[in-house]
């Protein structure tokens, strides 16, 4: 009975050192694989598909005069509000979750029903890992808000020939930080289940990877769009047309050629 009890005790205590790293490696391995796809074959991912559409959106918006871009400012403002809200939630949860973990583990009723290591060291690791994920998410959402604020300034700048690539870079960077913040919350969800033992955490990691693999995969062809004239190019053409009225037909043919017609 003593040897059997020692065997069961050893298995329970070391289960965290097997399942938890395995779950984290599964999550990390999938995200590295997904990052490789986003960089090399972005058209097969939802992120690449959405970024393609955002580039088209930015190019079309910058064709308008600054006073006509109120709809674009509204769109960016809604994303800015969402990023600010999630940043506040992440910061609040990083404090509340830690306090809840500490109070829960002083409860012998809860501790006795966790199948895994319940030592003070493991408790400390759980708290630090969970807190780190929420802090990373908070930082990413703050950077998202910064990028969208910058894009808002660029789009709303009056009487300015703004390069398309500047606004596009700000919008895409904000989106990438947004995605990184959400992925940090996914990791935090897995680590949150580690509170209830390594088995729920490992199962959650496997289920999360399967769901993300389905959600991140894109099978829809990228919608073709012909890059329009940038705002500065269109202003230049208008000035040339006013200076030389006889060149109107030539510029119209050039525009038709760029639009693919």
Secondary structure, DSSP 4 states (H G I P E B T S, - for coil): -HHHHHHHHHHHHHSHHHHHHHHHHHHHHHHHHHHHHHHH-GGGBHHHHHHHHHHHHHHHHTTS-GGG-HHHHHHHHHHHHHHHHHHHHHHHHHHHHHHHHHHHTT-HHHHTT--S--SHHHHHHHHHHHHHHHHHHHHHHHHHHHHHHHHHHHHT-TT----HHHHHHHHHHHHHHHHHHHHHHHHHHHHHHGGG-HHHHHHHHHHHHHHHHHHHB--SPPPP-PPPPPHHHHHHHHHHHHH-GGGHHHHHHHHHHHTT-
